[in-house]
Amino acid sequence: MMRLHKFLLGFLILGATATVALGSTDYYTAGFFTRGADTAFFIDSGDPVFDPFHVPMQRWALVPRLTILATRDDNLFMNADNQAERGTVVHAIPGVALIYGRPEARHIFVDYGTIIPVYEDDDRLDDKVSHMLTLGGAYVTPKTRLYGRVGHRRLEDADTLVGARIVKKDYIANLALDYRLSGKTLLGALGSFDRHEFDEERYVDYERIYGALRVFYETTPRSQLFLQAGLGRDDLRGTDSFGDADFFDLAVGIRGKPSPKTAASGRVGYQWRTFEDDGLEDIEHWIASLYAEANPFGFTTFASELYADMRPAVNAQGTTTIDQRWTGSVTRRLFIERLRGNASLFLGRVNYRGPREVADSTGIDDFIFDRRRDNYWGYTLGLDWWWKHNISTGLAYSYIENRGARGTTEELRDANSYEAHRWHLRLSWNY
């Protein structure tokens, strides 16, 4: 799944990363840069793109991996154009996944990976080892499916919304239950928790808890439409209640394979947000986390993703970010089975809603105010070659342009805008 942060380090950590198909996660908690249940799925299906993972799987499978990734960045810290700083980093990224059971039935998995700095030519970059851990599984009976996972990661990343490199710790947990009421109808419930902590004190830690009920209707033997209603809360940590919010959402969605050559997962809806502090106005906006892909010709896979969500602005307490984005991507076999090309394009906008109504010259480098709007776009180009059944190399280029503080003064726009070019070269071994 080509997400915006695949422009970042995670873009080529392990090649084309798929989304964990729990149906209860969102942009901030899906993927986790580890394969987890997706490894088991691709081991089972033998997708040509994931041939390095295609090993016999009876009751269990152990899948070790190692990637060496070199990245050349011409704007390490996402500064304004006239302050861009170049840098090169090299990382070793080992990992291992253990899966017991069958992905489509009862199974458990453990997936662990690290990102080890080998070379960095800028002392300001984080030199600590990053860790990524996911544990999960599913329990399936003829009428019931219970599945869930927990995870943790620590990672330095270039955050597009914040417009800076940040070191963040993420914790997630989610649990979902589906129960078959009749031949075509299912009732579902889910709960999720995610917590985000930042190393720098100027960023505000927060956590989200969310629960929802869903009603599914099977449109084909392998796909369902559903209606979802949920309640949640965002709590900012280490502060007073300023910025804490309760929210309610209502959405329609789809999951599964509507046809043999298409797949879709996610939902589109509306969210109403109420703040604990009476000085902050309620907010409502459409939300989405919808992904679809199709392979109509056999050699080319097309994918599209629509995303929109409201979250606390970690660089401005009491302010909410509304991130909206569309991504389109294509992956194609080139000449031979083991040579693959890929490209993606993303277009997005971030709106800010908060207590500060007017921008001024104070703190111009990171000033966040009500109704501020940032527009961004970018693209990626990549080439992957499996020159052995378990050894692959990849080359990729990515570009992003962020035009911040639209509709304000030229000085403020220039100080909050940036562009960045990035090259990746990787070598991967997988069992």
PyMOL commands that set and color helices and strands:
alter all, ss='L'
color gray80, all
select helices_A, chain A and resi 4-7+9-12+37-45+48-53+81-83+410-415
alter helices_A, ss='H'
color red, helices_A
select strands_A, chain A and resi 60-73+87-101+107-120+130-140+144-159+164-180+185-198+206-220+223-236+245-259+262-275+283-294+300-312+320-333+339-353+373-388+391-403+418-430
alter strands_A, ss='S'
color yellow, strands_A
deselect
rebuild
show_as cartoon
